[in-house]
Amino acid sequence: MAFWILVCLGLYVFNVYLAGAMLFARIGLVTYTGPRDALPDDSKYRARALKAANNFAESLPVFLALGLLALIVPETDLALAELGAMVFVLARVVYIPVYVAGLPFIRSIVYSVGALGLIAMLIALL
């Protein structure tokens, strides 16, 4: 379980910095490292990367809580909890590029698969 928690945290950091990297590529080093008083409007891809990061930030506390509870609650079905964690993390690996690419129905399906992973983690605790 600790492995999937760490991978998820690393993926979250990647998602957050993806939007920053997109801004850096667009405005260059001097403007990026300056006060950024006058930035151009976000590109649609950067805006989507920011939205994906915000979405990740909303589900990350739930994932972390379920993952940590799975480690400390003695009656937890750890195999099911780890399977759910793996499904959630791998769905997020797919979700970020799908969201940035703007694939609406696929994005919803991938998000739902990740939600099923969270549900499996919850069931493992019961």
C-alpha positions, 0 to 999 in steps of 0.5 A: 500500500505504501508503494501506491501512496508514494506513486500517487503523491509523485503523480500528483506532483507531476500533474501540478508541475505539468501546468507550470512547465507548459507556462514556462514553455510559453513565456520563457525563462526571464518572464517565468522567473520574474514577477509575472505581472502580465501573463498571457491568457492560459492556453487551452491545454494549460487550462486543462492541466490546471483543471486536472490538477484541481480534480486530483487535489479533490480526490487525493485526500480521500485516497490518502485517508483510505490508504492510511486506514488500510495500513492501520485498521487490523481487519482490512482486506489489504489485497483488495485495498491495494488493488483499489489503490492500483486501479485509482493510481493507474486510472490517474496516469491515464486521466491526466493526458486524456483530460489535457487532450480534451477527450470528454467521454473517455475522460469520464470513463477513466474518472469512473474507473478511478472512483471504482478503485476508491470504492474498492479501498472503502469496501476493503475496510468494512 
